[in-house]
Amino acid sequence: MNETTGRYAFPYILAAQAQKHVTHNEALRLLDAVLHPCVEGEASAPPATPVAGEGYLVGPAPTGAFAGMAGRLAVHADGAFTFVEPREGMIVFDRAGGQLRLYRGGAWRGLAAAAGLADAAGLAAGTAAPMIGVATAADSANRLAVKTPGVLFSHEEPGASLQVKLNKANAAASATLLFQSGYSGRAEFGLSGDDAFRVKVSADGAAWRTALQVLPGDGSTTFLGDVAISQKNLSVSGDAAVSVTTTVAGAGASTFGQHRLRRSRGTLAAPQAAQGGDTILALSG
């Protein structure tokens, strides 16, 4: 028969053992240390005036009474510290950090970081979770994954502002928002490969076409597709003289730029022919 339990090495009372109460009390002391444990925090040395029942997670470079006990759970009882060697999966509440900590992979970690869980206490204390999934599974490419009919980002205090940031490492990287249909890209806008703002569209998620480009230096805006403006005015303004230029690439008799104006009566859905006296074009200066 073994003399201790298999997980935390609690001592058994053996047959014909003298002073059985000593072994029994030692087992109770260990049980008191590991049952729903709560620690004051992490420490590399014991406090000057420890209080009975106080617990600590021994730091990586312990000294004094904690020497040689790195990583262990230290609980003060009966005038001395009892040290418990943690086992995989042991959980303690860290009073100083305000979070649950899990022993995993030979180290004490915040519960969210160790288990990939989004526990509010761990995140509030600054714990970095490797990935979080809300109603869906996160993965290495989408370390934050949310499946929901709506997402709300709201101001922290009444009257306060809210700003959402997409930051990229350098100009050659990208910071964009991608819109998909059936998980296939259809539209994307943001900074893609440089610091110019672009709006791109795709019919199949493979071939992309830039529809709008805004340069960061002077705000020059280029439409790279057909621009249809219905029942609205198009105003072009600037700090200096303003010009509207149509540039057509290529050469030849059949390649030219056009400013075409069409006038009709009726509606856009059911146009009617213009009549005599209708104004087709007016230029003023």
C-alpha contacts under 8 A as a table, 3 or more apart, distances in Angstrom:
res1	aa1	res2	aa2	distance
2	N	5	T	7.36
2	N	12	Y	7.86
3	E	11	P	5.96
3	E	12	Y	5.32
3	E	13	I	7.77
3	E	14	L	7.27
4	T	9	A	4.76
4	T	10	F	5.13
4	T	11	P	4.33
4	T	12	Y	5.32
5	T	8	Y	6.29
5	T	9	A	4.59
5	T	10	F	5.10
5	T	11	P	6.54
5	T	12	Y	7.10
6	G	9	A	5.76
7	R	87	R	7.41
8	Y	84	V	7.52
8	Y	85	E	7.39
8	Y	86	P	7.89
8	Y	87	R	7.65
10	F	26	E	7.75
10	F	27	A	5.18
10	F	30	L	6.82
10	F	31	L	7.82
11	P	23	T	6.21
11	P	24	H	7.56
11	P	26	E	7.25
11	P	27	A	5.77
12	Y	23	T	7.02
12	Y	24	H	7.66
12	Y	27	A	7.84
13	I	17	Q	6.92
13	I	20	K	6.25
13	I	23	T	6.19
13	I	24	H	6.77
14	L	17	Q	5.41
17	Q	20	K	6.02
19	Q	22	V	5.80
19	Q	23	T	7.53
20	K	23	T	5.47
20	K	24	H	6.22
21	H	24	H	4.88
21	H	25	N	5.89
22	V	25	N	5.25
22	V	26	E	6.20
23	T	26	E	5.13
23	T	27	A	6.30
24	H	27	A	5.24
24	H	28	L	6.34
25	N	28	L	4.96
25	N	29	R	6.13
26	E	29	R	5.05
26	E	30	L	6.35
27	A	30	L	5.20
27	A	31	L	6.09
28	L	31	L	4.93
28	L	32	D	5.99
29	R	32	D	5.12
29	R	33	A	6.38
29	R	77	A	7.54
29	R	82	T	7.91
30	L	33	A	5.08
30	L	34	V	6.49
30	L	82	T	7.43
30	L	84	V	7.32
31	L	34	V	5.41
31	L	35	L	5.89
32	D	35	L	5.59
33	A	37	P	6.28
33	A	53	G	7.98
33	A	55	G	7.90
33	A	75	V	6.04
33	A	82	T	7.88
33	A	84	V	7.66
34	V	37	P	5.30
34	V	84	V	7.73
36	H	91	I	7.91
36	H	92	V	6.87
37	P	55	G	7.79
37	P	91	I	7.55
37	P	92	V	5.10
37	P	93	F	6.53
38	C	54	E	7.95
38	C	55	G	6.45
38	C	92	V	5.52
38	C	93	F	4.71
38	C	94	D	6.19
38	C	95	R	6.96
39	V	42	E	7.85
39	V	54	E	6.61
39	V	55	G	4.33
39	V	56	Y	4.84
39	V	57	L	6.80
39	V	92	V	6.95
39	V	93	F	6.19
39	V	94	D	5.20
39	V	95	R	6.04
40	E	54	E	6.84
40	E	55	G	5.96
40	E	56	Y	5.65
40	E	94	D	6.11
40	E	95	R	5.11
40	E	96	A	5.77
41	G	55	G	7.85
41	G	56	Y	5.51
41	G	57	L	6.25
41	G	94	D	5.47
41	G	95	R	6.16
41	G	96	A	5.13
41	G	97	G	7.00
42	E	56	Y	5.58
42	E	57	L	4.54
42	E	58	V	5.83
42	E	59	G	5.87
43	A	46	P	6.89
43	A	56	Y	6.33
43	A	57	L	6.21
43	A	58	V	5.26
43	A	59	G	5.22
43	A	62	P	7.71
44	S	58	V	5.49
44	S	59	G	4.49
44	S	60	P	6.98
44	S	61	A	6.02
44	S	62	P	4.17
44	S	63	T	6.09
44	S	66	F	6.72
44	S	70	A	7.94
45	A	58	V	7.58
45	A	62	P	5.79
45	A	63	T	5.29
45	A	64	G	5.95
45	A	65	A	6.84
45	A	66	F	5.63
45	A	67	A	7.87
46	P	50	P	7.31
46	P	64	G	7.30
46	P	65	A	6.57
46	P	66	F	6.55
47	P	50	P	5.53
50	P	54	E	6.96
50	P	76	H	6.94
51	V	54	E	5.62
51	V	76	H	6.77
52	A	75	V	7.98
52	A	76	H	5.19
52	A	77	A	5.11
52	A	78	D	7.11
52	A	79	G	7.34
53	G	75	V	6.13
53	G	76	H	5.32
53	G	77	A	5.86
54	E	75	V	5.67
54	E	76	H	5.57
55	G	73	L	6.93
55	G	74	A	5.41
55	G	75	V	4.21
55	G	76	H	6.42
56	Y	73	L	5.97
56	Y	74	A	5.18
56	Y	75	V	6.54
57	L	71	G	6.29
57	L	72	R	6.03
57	L	73	L	4.96
57	L	74	A	6.26
58	V	62	P	6.61
58	V	66	F	6.85
58	V	69	M	6.54
58	V	70	A	5.17
58	V	71	G	5.05
58	V	72	R	5.49
58	V	73	L	6.36
58	V	74	A	6.70
59	G	62	P	5.76
59	G	70	A	5.51
59	G	71	G	5.97
60	P	70	A	5.04
60	P	71	G	6.40
61	A	67	A	7.78
61	A	70	A	6.52
62	P	66	F	5.29
62	P	67	A	4.78
62	P	68	G	6.61
62	P	69	M	6.81
62	P	70	A	6.01
63	T	66	F	5.30
63	T	67	A	4.35
63	T	68	G	7.73
64	G	67	A	5.42
66	F	69	M	5.54
66	F	70	A	7.48
67	A	70	A	7.36
69	M	72	R	5.67
69	M	83	F	7.44
71	G	85	E	7.69
71	G	86	P	7.72
71	G	107	A	6.90
71	G	108	W	7.40
72	R	83	F	6.22
72	R	84	V	5.69
72	R	85	E	5.00
72	R	86	P	6.02
73	L	83	F	5.61
73	L	84	V	5.09
73	L	85	E	6.52
73	L	86	P	6.77
74	A	81	F	5.96
74	A	82	T	5.61
74	A	83	F	4.58
74	A	84	V	6.48
75	V	81	F	5.31
75	V	82	T	5.22
75	V	83	F	6.51
76	H	79	G	6.78
76	H	80	A	5.50
76	H	81	F	4.22
76	H	82	T	6.13
77	A	80	A	5.56
77	A	81	F	6.05
77	A	82	T	6.88
86	P	90	M	6.45
86	P	103	Y	6.98
87	R	90	M	5.76
87	R	103	Y	6.93
88	E	103	Y	5.60
88	E	104	R	5.34
88	E	105	G	7.22
88	E	106	G	7.61
89	G	102	L	6.17
89	G	103	Y	5.47
89	G	104	R	6.06
90	M	102	L	5.81
90	M	103	Y	5.35
90	M	104	R	7.96
91	I	100	L	6.72
91	I	101	R	5.61
91	I	102	L	4.57
91	I	103	Y	6.44
92	V	100	L	5.81
92	V	101	R	5.44
92	V	102	L	6.71
93	F	98	G	7.43
93	F	99	Q	5.98
93	F	100	L	4.53
93	F	101	R	6.19
94	D	97	G	5.47
94	D	98	G	5.73
94	D	99	Q	5.47
94	D	100	L	5.95
94	D	101	R	6.64
95	R	98	G	5.01
95	R	99	Q	7.02
97	G	125	A	6.16
98	G	121	A	6.60
98	G	122	G	7.52
98	G	125	A	6.50
99	Q	110	G	6.97
99	Q	111	L	7.65
99	Q	121	A	5.20
99	Q	122	G	4.99
99	Q	125	A	6.71
100	L	110	G	6.20
100	L	111	L	5.57
100	L	121	A	7.43
100	L	122	G	6.63
101	R	108	W	6.18
101	R	109	R	5.32
101	R	110	G	4.45
101	R	111	L	4.92
102	L	108	W	5.63
102	L	109	R	5.37
102	L	110	G	6.15
102	L	111	L	5.24
102	L	114	A	6.54
103	Y	106	G	6.68
103	Y	107	A	5.53
103	Y	108	W	4.46
103	Y	109	R	6.25
103	Y	114	A	7.97
104	R	107	A	5.64
104	R	108	W	6.45
104	R	109	R	7.07
104	R	114	A	6.59
109	R	113	A	6.47
109	R	114	A	5.55
110	G	113	A	5.35
110	G	114	A	6.02
110	G	122	G	6.11
110	G	127	T	5.98
111	L	114	A	5.18
111	L	115	A	5.86
111	L	116	G	7.66
111	L	117	L	6.94
111	L	119	D	7.36
111	L	122	G	6.39
112	A	115	A	5.51
112	A	116	G	5.12
112	A	117	L	4.39
112	A	118	A	5.44
112	A	119	D	5.87
112	A	122	G	5.88
112	A	123	L	7.09
112	A	127	T	6.65
112	A	128	A	7.13
112	A	129	A	5.17
113	A	116	G	5.45
113	A	117	L	7.10
113	A	127	T	6.32
113	A	128	A	5.56
113	A	129	A	4.14
113	A	130	P	5.96
114	A	117	L	7.87
114	A	129	A	7.60
116	G	129	A	5.69
116	G	130	P	5.99
116	G	131	M	5.90
116	G	132	I	6.54
117	L	129	A	6.99
117	L	131	M	7.91
117	L	132	I	6.59
118	A	122	G	7.59
118	A	123	L	7.03
118	A	129	A	7.07
118	A	132	I	6.17
119	D	122	G	5.53
119	D	123	L	6.45
120	A	123	L	5.26
120	A	124	A	5.99
121	A	124	A	5.17
121	A	125	A	6.33
122	G	125	A	5.30
122	G	126	G	6.70
122	G	127	T	5.26
123	L	126	G	5.17
123	L	127	T	4.79
123	L	128	A	6.80
123	L	129	A	7.62
124	A	127	T	7.17
129	A	132	I	6.86
130	P	143	R	7.13
131	M	138	A	6.20
131	M	139	D	7.11
131	M	140	S	7.73
131	M	143	R	4.44
131	M	144	L	5.83
132	I	137	A	7.87
132	I	138	A	5.90
132	I	143	R	6.11
132	I	144	L	5.00
132	I	145	A	6.49
133	G	136	T	5.34
133	G	137	A	5.01
133	G	138	A	4.72
133	G	143	R	7.57
133	G	144	L	5.89
133	G	145	A	4.79
133	G	146	V	5.99
134	V	137	A	7.30
134	V	145	A	6.19
134	V	146	V	4.70
134	V	147	K	6.29
135	A	146	V	6.35
135	A	147	K	5.50
135	A	148	T	7.44
136	T	145	A	6.51
136	T	146	V	6.25
136	T	147	K	5.85
137	A	145	A	6.64
138	A	142	N	5.76
138	A	143	R	5.24
138	A	144	L	5.96
138	A	145	A	5.10
139	D	142	N	5.17
139	D	143	R	5.33
139	D	144	L	7.97
139	D	145	A	7.99
140	S	143	R	5.56
142	N	145	A	5.93
148	T	151	V	7.07
153	F	162	L	7.93
154	S	162	L	6.85
155	H	158	P	7.00
155	H	159	G	7.72
155	H	160	A	5.71
155	H	161	S	5.87
155	H	162	L	5.36
156	E	160	A	6.57
156	E	162	L	7.96
157	E	160	A	5.35
166	L	175	A	5.86
166	L	176	T	7.53
167	N	175	A	6.31
168	K	171	A	7.57
168	K	173	A	6.07
168	K	174	S	6.09
168	K	175	A	5.62
169	A	173	A	6.41
170	N	173	A	5.51
171	A	174	S	7.60
171	A	193	G	6.70
171	A	194	D	4.87
171	A	195	D	5.81
172	A	192	S	7.93
172	A	193	G	4.67
172	A	194	D	5.07
172	A	195	D	7.97
173	A	192	S	6.91
173	A	193	G	5.15
173	A	194	D	6.79
174	S	190	G	7.81
174	S	191	L	5.44
174	S	192	S	4.45
174	S	193	G	5.19
174	S	194	D	7.12
175	A	190	G	5.99
175	A	191	L	5.16
175	A	192	S	6.33
176	T	188	E	6.61
176	T	189	F	5.51
176	T	190	G	4.20
176	T	191	L	5.74
176	T	192	S	6.54
177	L	188	E	5.57
177	L	189	F	5.60
177	L	190	G	6.36
178	L	185	G	6.67
178	L	186	R	7.73
178	L	187	A	6.05
178	L	188	E	4.44
178	L	189	F	6.88
179	F	185	G	5.86
179	F	186	R	5.86
179	F	187	A	5.15
179	F	188	E	6.03
180	Q	183	Y	5.16
180	Q	184	S	4.95
180	Q	185	G	4.21
180	Q	186	R	5.33
180	Q	187	A	7.04
181	S	184	S	5.21
181	S	185	G	6.36
181	S	186	R	6.54
184	S	204	D	7.04
184	S	205	G	5.16
185	G	188	E	7.69
185	G	202	S	6.78
185	G	204	D	7.14
185	G	205	G	4.33
185	G	206	A	7.78
186	R	201	V	5.54
186	R	202	S	4.72
186	R	203	A	6.09
186	R	204	D	6.95
186	R	205	G	5.79
187	A	199	V	7.41
187	A	200	K	5.64
187	A	201	V	4.30
187	A	202	S	6.16
188	E	199	V	5.90
188	E	200	K	5.17
188	E	201	V	6.38
189	F	192	S	7.90
189	F	197	F	7.23
189	F	198	R	5.50
189	F	199	V	4.36
189	F	200	K	6.12
190	G	197	F	5.27
190	G	198	R	5.66
190	G	199	V	6.88
191	L	194	D	6.07
191	L	195	D	5.51
191	L	196	A	5.86
191	L	197	F	5.14
191	L	198	R	6.52
192	S	195	D	7.32
192	S	196	A	7.51
192	S	197	F	7.54
192	S	198	R	7.23
195	D	215	L	7.69
195	D	216	P	6.60
196	A	213	Q	6.82
196	A	214	V	5.81
196	A	215	L	4.84
196	A	216	P	5.59
197	F	213	Q	5.77
197	F	214	V	5.09
197	F	215	L	6.55
197	F	216	P	7.37
198	R	210	T	6.74
198	R	211	A	7.52
198	R	212	L	5.52
198	R	213	Q	4.53
198	R	214	V	6.40
199	V	210	T	5.86
199	V	211	A	5.65
199	V	212	L	5.08
199	V	213	Q	6.66
200	K	208	W	6.40
200	K	209	R	5.43
200	K	210	T	4.21
200	K	211	A	5.55
200	K	212	L	7.17
201	V	208	W	5.66
201	V	209	R	5.46
201	V	210	T	6.48
201	V	211	A	7.02
202	S	205	G	5.49
202	S	206	A	7.03
202	S	207	A	5.88
202	S	208	W	4.68
202	S	209	R	6.32
203	A	206	A	7.89
203	A	207	A	7.26
203	A	208	W	7.74
204	D	207	A	6.60
205	G	208	W	7.20
210	T	213	Q	7.29
210	T	224	L	6.43
210	T	225	G	7.87
211	A	223	F	5.87
211	A	224	L	4.85
211	A	225	G	5.37
212	L	221	T	7.21
212	L	222	T	5.80
212	L	223	F	4.78
212	L	224	L	5.90
212	L	225	G	7.76
213	Q	221	T	5.65
213	Q	222	T	5.17
213	Q	223	F	6.64
213	Q	224	L	7.70
214	V	219	G	5.68
214	V	220	S	5.57
214	V	221	T	4.48
214	V	222	T	6.50
215	L	218	D	6.42
215	L	219	G	5.08
215	L	220	S	5.36
215	L	221	T	6.66
216	P	219	G	5.54
216	P	220	S	7.82
217	G	220	S	7.81
223	F	226	D	7.56
223	F	227	V	7.24
229	I	232	K	6.21
229	I	233	N	7.68
229	I	234	L	7.55
236	V	242	V	7.33
236	V	244	V	7.97
237	S	242	V	6.32
238	G	241	A	6.92
238	G	242	V	6.02
246	T	257	G	6.17
246	T	258	Q	7.70
247	T	257	G	6.70
248	V	255	T	7.18
248	V	256	F	6.31
248	V	257	G	5.84
249	A	255	T	7.95
250	G	255	T	6.69
251	A	254	S	7.88
251	A	255	T	5.78
252	G	255	T	5.39
253	A	256	F	7.55
261	L	280	I	7.16
261	L	281	L	7.29
262	R	280	I	7.11
263	R	274	A	6.24
263	R	280	I	5.96
264	S	271	P	5.87
264	S	272	Q	5.47
264	S	273	A	5.26
264	S	274	A	4.70
265	R	271	P	5.68
265	R	272	Q	4.68
265	R	273	A	6.01
265	R	274	A	5.80
266	G	270	A	5.96
266	G	271	P	4.61
266	G	272	Q	5.04
267	T	270	A	4.98
267	T	271	P	4.98
267	T	272	Q	7.60
268	L	271	P	5.57
274	A	278	D	6.61
275	Q	278	D	5.86
279	T	282	A	7.34
